[in-house]
Amino acid sequence: MNKALSERSVTPRTVTVALARDLHPAIGRNRMYRALQSGALRGARVGKRIAIPIDALDEWVMAGAPEFIQQ
């Protein structure tokens, strides 16, 4: 592999629920799954994992991490 390529760090665009909890440890796993199920947090199933876009995760956290969408 090219040395220049191996030294680059790539910022992921999506994270799994486990990685999202590492970024925001105060938010529980069950809360994230309920928010994903209700549509309050965007995510897509990729195989057995759920990929959450980082921008959607940050917006959801800034909104107070609601479990449900307020209508």
C-alpha positions in Angstrom: 0.0 0.0 0.0 1.1 3.5 -0.7 2.6 5.1 2.4 0.8 8.4 1.8 -2.5 6.7 1.6 -1.9 4.6 4.8 -1.1 7.7 6.8 -4.3 9.5 5.9 -7.1 9.4 8.4 -10.6 9.2 7.1 -13.6 10.6 9.0 -16.5 8.2 8.7 -19.9 9.6 7.5 -21.9 7.0 9.4 -21.5 5.3 12.8 -23.1 2.2 14.4 -25.1 2.5 17.6 -22.1 1.3 19.6 -19.9 4.0 18.1 -22.6 6.6 18.5 -22.7 5.7 22.2 -18.9 6.2 22.4 -19.4 9.7 20.9 -22.3 10.5 23.3 -22.0 8.2 26.3 -24.9 9.9 28.2 -27.4 8.6 25.7 -28.5 5.0 26.2 -28.6 2.2 23.7 -32.3 1.6 24.1 -33.1 5.4 23.7 -31.2 5.3 20.3 -33.0 2.2 19.1 -36.4 3.7 20.1 -35.6 7.0 18.3 -34.5 5.0 15.2 -37.7 3.0 15.3 -39.9 6.0 15.6 -38.1 8.0 13.0 -36.8 10.7 15.3 -33.2 9.6 14.4 -32.3 8.7 10.8 -30.5 5.4 10.2 -30.3 2.6 7.7 -29.8 -1.1 8.2 -26.7 -2.4 6.5 -26.6 -6.2 7.0 -27.0 -6.7 10.8 -25.9 -3.2 11.7 -27.6 0.1 11.7 -25.7 3.0 10.0 -26.5 6.4 11.5 -25.3 9.4 9.6 -23.1 11.5 11.9 -24.8 14.8 10.9 -28.2 13.2 11.8 -26.8 12.0 15.1 -25.5 15.4 16.0 -28.7 17.1 15.0 -30.7 14.6 17.2 -28.4 15.2 20.2 -28.6 19.0 19.8 -32.4 18.7 19.8 -32.3 17.0 23.2 -32.2 13.4 21.9 -36.0 13.0 21.7 -37.3 9.4 21.4 -40.3 10.5 19.3 -41.0 13.2 16.7 -43.2 15.9 18.2 -46.2 16.7 16.0 
